[in-house]
């Protein structure tokens, strides 16, 4: 189980986690009758990082090490939600080659 805390609440381990995710995508397919592709993308992304490196962002999906804001989505995901944030990236599925601050989701598989 991956428990993510909000960036706004700080590092206090006694606060309630903002989001709960299963540990990996295989568990979603085993336990859920219908898995949303957006959730599967986020679970894959989260499962590539060590615990404690990710937080739930105020804008976007996640913050990595308190520095980089990311939005996880499909090929057509835009920067609309994170356009005003410095160090922001779109992590896109169904994309072979990245461009600028748009990074293919599959590349994070090399972090495993």
C-alpha positions in Angstrom: 0.0 0.0 0.0 1.3 3.4 -0.9 0.2 6.3 1.4 0.8 9.8 0.1 0.6 12.9 2.2 -0.2 16.4 1.1 2.6 18.8 0.4 0.7 21.5 2.4 0.6 19.4 5.6 4.3 18.9 5.8 6.2 15.8 6.9 4.3 14.9 10.1 3.9 11.1 10.0 0.9 11.4 12.4 -1.3 13.2 9.9 -3.9 11.3 7.9 -2.6 10.4 4.3 -4.2 12.3 1.5 -4.3 9.4 -0.9 -4.1 5.6 -0.7 -2.8 3.5 -3.6 -2.3 -0.2 -4.0 1.3 -1.2 -4.2 1.4 -2.0 -7.9 -0.7 -2.2 -11.0 -1.1 -6.0 -10.8 -3.1 -5.7 -7.6 -5.5 -3.4 -9.3 -6.3 -5.9 -12.0 -6.5 -8.7 -9.3 -8.8 -6.9 -6.9 -10.8 -4.5 -9.0 -13.6 -5.3 -11.4 -12.9 -2.2 -13.4 -9.7 -0.2 -13.2 -9.5 3.3 -14.5 -6.5 3.9 -16.8 -5.7 7.1 -15.0 -5.4 5.3 -11.7 -3.2 2.6 -13.3 -0.9 5.3 -14.7 -0.6 6.9 -11.3 0.0 3.6 -9.5 2.8 2.7 -12.0 4.4 6.1 -11.5 4.2 5.9 -7.7 5.5 2.3 -7.6 8.8 3.4 -9.3 9.8 5.7 -6.4 11.0 4.9 -2.9 8.5 5.7 -0.1 8.7 9.3 1.1 9.9 10.9 -2.1 6.4 11.7 -3.4 3.7 14.0 -2.0 0.3 15.0 -3.2 0.5 18.4 -4.9 -1.8 21.4 -4.5 -1.7 21.8 -8.3 -0.9 18.8 -10.4 -0.8 15.2 -9.2 2.5 14.8 -7.3 5.6 16.6 -6.1 8.9 14.8 -6.2 11.4 15.6 -3.4 9.5 18.8 -2.7 10.9 20.3 -6.0 9.3 19.0 -9.1 5.6 19.1 -9.8 4.2 16.4 -12.2 0.9 15.7 -13.9 0.4 12.1 -15.0 -1.8 11.4 -18.0 -2.2 10.2 -21.5 -0.6 11.3 -24.8 -2.8 14.3 -25.1 -2.3 15.6 -21.5 -1.6 19.3 -21.5 0.2 21.6 -19.2 -3.1 23.5 -18.4 -3.1 22.5 -14.7 0.5 23.2 -14.0 1.4 25.9 -16.6 2.3 28.6 -14.0 4.5 26.3 -11.8 8.3 26.3 -12.1 9.9 22.8 -12.4 6.7 21.2 -13.7 6.4 18.2 -16.0 3.8 16.2 -17.7 4.4 12.4 -17.5 2.5 11.0 -20.5 1.5 7.4 -21.3 1.3 6.2 -25.0 4.3 8.4 -25.9 7.5 7.0 -27.2 9.7 10.2 -27.3 9.4 13.2 -25.0 9.7 16.8 -25.9 10.5 19.7 -23.6 8.9 19.1 -20.2 6.7 16.2 -21.5 8.3 12.9 -20.5 7.1 9.4 -21.5 5.8 7.3 -18.6 7.6 4.2 -19.6 11.0 5.8 -18.9 10.2 5.8 -15.2 10.3 2.0 -15.4 14.1 2.3 -15.4 14.0 3.6 -11.8 12.8 0.2 -10.5 
